[in-house]
Amino acid sequence: MSLSKPIPLIGAVGSPYTRKMLSLLRYRRIPHNIIWDDPSLVLDEMGIEKPKIPFLPTFIFEDQEGKLEATCDSTPIIRRLEDLQAGRSVIPDDPALAFINYLLEDFGDEWCTKFMFHYRWHFSEDADNAGTQLPLCRDVTLPDDALQEFKRFFSERQIGRLGYVGSNNTTAPIIDRCYRRFLRLLEAHFKALPFLLGHRPGSGDFAIFGQLTQLVGFDPTPRAITHQVSPRTVAWTGTMEDHSGLDLEKNHWAELESLPNSLYEILKEVGRSYVPALLANAQALVAGEKEWETDIDGQRWSQRSFPYQGKCLQWINEEYHKLSSNDQQRVDSWIAGTGCEALLIPQP
């Protein structure tokens, strides 16, 4: 089964999720057409109903009746693409390994984006760069006065959203330490394997890659940090842009039980940073609290509650409870001591 017509998607060069999905489409050899624009404007022009909250990238699929529908959220879109076209899967065949991949994808999408958003809008040099480049990426012919107006509007809007990712003067040192530590862990891992889970990429690779496209290639401050701390990550990010030529007859997933200690250390970082945030956010949502606080990396972290990440915790547990008891035991054994085990809520 393969797609005969290209799938349209609307995205932006400065969107890590757009870059995540473009790289995945190239790797899977799925025909596609990218439209560099605002999804709301494009969908209005096409007469297609907009998603409740349109964001990047927005895919346009045909439903069973041939009607065009717009959809966002890269993780379920990846699974939909698995059903639409066979071959070159980014989901491991081993269900236990697939769960680890899911956890890494969620970490990339929901925690590594804090690195990206913080560095882009917390520092004046980076915010000035992004405020100029992002409008130009949509229309390089913008007149200077229009560019300045777009820059002012977009920068003010994005800087105002820093609270949603937890970026402030108190958390800035934590974010910086976590990013540098994560880079050192990737540097060590890429000495052992070319991808997170073996010799072929999973959706977790593409999620982390998407954020790194901005951290390595777009924003000045994290670019300098990454080049200094992890040259292997810089090179990996470059090659991840297009693996359409990777020969999967020669390159395979690793066995879960044979994964190197470097991957275990990466999962310990997930447990050290992302897990406390997910759990504190979930507790705040249950209590109806608009903000939450917890200790992350030995310091107090506070930010606004985020309903979507409450769903992320729920979905992680749904993936875990789909596993057979044997595969659950394999996952439990592998993540024991990482802190990730705290995410798993027993079924009643």
N, C-alpha and C positions, 0 to 999 in steps of 0.2 A: 504494500500500500504506500503510495506516494502522492504528494500534491501536484496537480497539473498547472494550477494558476498561482501566481505569486500572491502572498499574503501582504496586504498593505499595513504599515504601522507608522505612527506619527511620533516623532521623538526629537531629541536635541543632543548636540555634541556634548554639552555640559551636563547631561543627565546620566548618572552612573547606571541606572536601570535600563536606559536605552542602550548603552554600550554593552551591558550584560547580555541583553537579548539579541543584539546584532551579532555579537561574537558567537552566541549559541546557534543562531540561524545559519551562520557560515559553516560552523563545525558540522552541523547536522545536514548541510546541503539542502536546506529548505528554501525554495524560491520565495523571494520577498521584495517589496518595494518600500523604501524608507522615504517618508515625507518630513522634511525638516521644518516644523511649524508648530503652532499652538493647536492642540487637539480640539479645543472648543471652536476655534474659527474654522478648521477644516471640516469638522463634523456638521457644523451649521451649513457650510457651503454644499456639502454632500447630501444634506437632508437626513442625516442619521441621528437617531436619538443618542444623547450623551449619557455616559455613565453618571451615577449619582455624584461622584467626585472624580472628574477626569484628571488624570495625571499621566506622567511619561514613563514608558511609552504606552500609547493607546493602540491596540490591535483592532483591525476590522475583519471579522469573520463572517462567513455565511452560516446561518442557522439551517436546520433541517428542511425548512421551506424555501431556502434560497434568499431569505431576507438578510440584509447586512446589519450586523450588530457590533457595537464598539465595546471593548472590554479592556480593563487595566489589571494590574497586579501580576507581576512576573511569575510568581511561584505556581499558581494554578494554570497560567497560560503555558508554562513549560510542560505540565502534565497533559494538557489538552493537545499540545503539539506531538506528544508521544503517541497519542491515539490517532492523530491525523496522518502521521508519516512514520513508517517503521524504519529501523536501522539507525546505527550511530547514536544509541540511546545515551542520555546523560543521567540515567537512574540505574544504579547497580542491580544486577540480577539477584544477588544475595540480599534478602530482605533486611538482615541485620546491618549489612554494610550500607544499604539504602537509607536506613534510619540515621546512621552517622552522617551520611551525605545530607539528609534533610536538616539535621541540626546545624551543620556547617553552613548550609545555604541561608538558614534563618539568621545565624550569627552575622554573616556577611551583609544581608539585607537590612538588619535591624540594629546591629551594634556598630559595624564598620562604617555605616552611614553617619554615625556621630562624629567619627574622625573627619570625614569629608566635609560635613556641614560646618563643623566647628572651625576647621582651618580656613575654609572659604570665606566665612562671614565674621569671624571673631577678630581677625587682624586686618588693619586698614589697607595694607598693600594687597592682600589677597582679595578683599572686598572690592577694591578699586579695579583690579584686574577682571574679576568676575562680572562686575557691573558694566564694564565696557564690552567684554567679549561675548557674553551671553546674548545680548540683543543683536550683535553683529553676526552671530552664528545663525540667527533666523533670517537676517536680511543684511548682507554685506554692503548694500547700496544705501543704507539709511543716511539721510542728511545729518549733518553734525548736530543741529538743534534738536531733531527728533531723537538722535542717539542719546544726548544728554538727558532728555526728558524720560526716555525709557530707563536709562541707567539710574536716575534718581528714584523713580517709582519702584523698579524691581529691587534695587539694593535696600531701600527702606522696608519693603515687604519681607524680604528674606532675613534681614537682620532682626526684624521683629519676631521671626519664628525660631530664633535660637533657643528660646525657652522650651520649645517642644522637644528638642533633642537633648536638653540638659546642659547646654553650653553657656557658661557664665564665668565670672572671674574666680569663683571658688572651685569650680570643676575643671577649669582649663588645665591646671597642672596634672590632674588625674588623666584627662584625655590624652595629654601629651605623653605621659609615662606609658599608658596602655598602648598607644600607637607604636612607640619606639620598641617596647617589649614584643609586641606582635611581629614587628619587622624582623627582630632578631630570631624569633621562633621560625618564621618563614625562611630566613636565610639558612638556618640549620636544616630545615626539612628539605629544601631544594637541593641539598647536598646528597640526599638519599633517594628522592623520587622527583619526577618532573611535574607531578600533579598531586593533589591532596591525598587521593586514595589509590594511587598506583601509576600506571603508564598511560592512562587516558583520563580526560577530564569529566567530572560530574557536575551537576548543577551547583554544588557548593563552590567549585572552582570559579564558575562564571559569576556567582554572586560576589565573591571577594574580588575577583578581577574587575567587575563593574565599578566598585568603589575606588580601586587602585588606579583606574584610568584617569580619575580626577586628581587623586593624591600624587600620582607620579607625573602626569602629563599636562595638567591644567592649572593647578594652584601653586604659586611660588614657594610658600613656606613648607608644605609637606613634600614638595618635589625635592627641595634641598635636603630635608631630613632623610628621605628614602634613599637618595643617592649616597648619602653618607653612611647610613646604617646597613642597608641591604642591597648591594648591587645585583644579587641574584633575583630579588623581587622586581627590580627595574627591568631586567631582561625578560623575566617570566611574563610580566605585564605586556611587554611588546609582542612577544610571540603568541600570547593568548588572543590577540586581535583576530587571528584567522588560522584555525587548525583544520581547515577543510581538506588538507592533504594528509592528515595523520592516518597511517595505515593501522587499522584496528585488528588486522590478522596478526600483527606482530606486537601490538600493545594492548595490555589487558588490565583489569582491575587487580588490585592486590587482594589476598585473602585477609579477612578481618583480623584473624589471629596472628598474621605475619606483618601487620603494619608496624612501621618503625616507631621508636619511642618519641621521635620528633612530632608525630601526629598526636600522640598522647599528651605531649606538652602543650600543643595548640588547644586541645580540648580542656586542659587545665586552665588555660587563659580564658576560654569561654566560661568556665565555672567560676573563675575569679572575678570577672568583670560583668558579663552579660547576665548570668544567672541571677545574681542578687537584684539587678534592675528589673528583670522580668517578674520575679516573685514579689518585690515591693510594689510594683505597678499593679499587679493582680490583686494584692491585698487592698490597695487604695480603691480600686474599682469596685470591689465587693462592698467596701465600707462607704462608698459614695463620696470619697474624698477627691478633690480636684488636684491635689499635689501629694507627692510621697517623698520620703527620705529613707536612706539606708547607707550602710558603709560599703564603699567600693574601693578596693586597693588601699585600705587603711585610712580612708578619709570619708568625711560626710558628703554625700551626694543628694541633691534635692532637685526635683523638676516636676513639671505638670504631668498628671496622669494621662495615659494615651490608650484609648479603647482598643485600637488596632493591635497593640502588643499584648493586650489581654487575650485576643483571639489567637495570637501566635503561640502563646503558652497552651491554649486549648488544642490547637492543631498539632503541636509537638506530641501531646499526650495521645491524641487520636492515632497518629502514626505509630506510636509505641504500642498501643493496645491492639492494633491490627496484627502485630507479630504473633507468631506461634509462641507457646511457652518456652520452647527450646531456643528460639531466636531472641526472646526477651532475656533469657539467662545469658546468652552470648554477649548481648549488648551490656547487660548489667556488669558482667565480668570485665568488659573492656573499659567501661567508663568509671569503674569503681575508683574513688579517690580523686576524680577530676573536679568534683563539685557539680557536674552536670546531672548526677543522679537525683539532686534535689528538685529538678524540674518534673520528675515523673511522679504523678499523683495516682495512688492505688485506686482501682475501680471499686465502688461499693459492692 
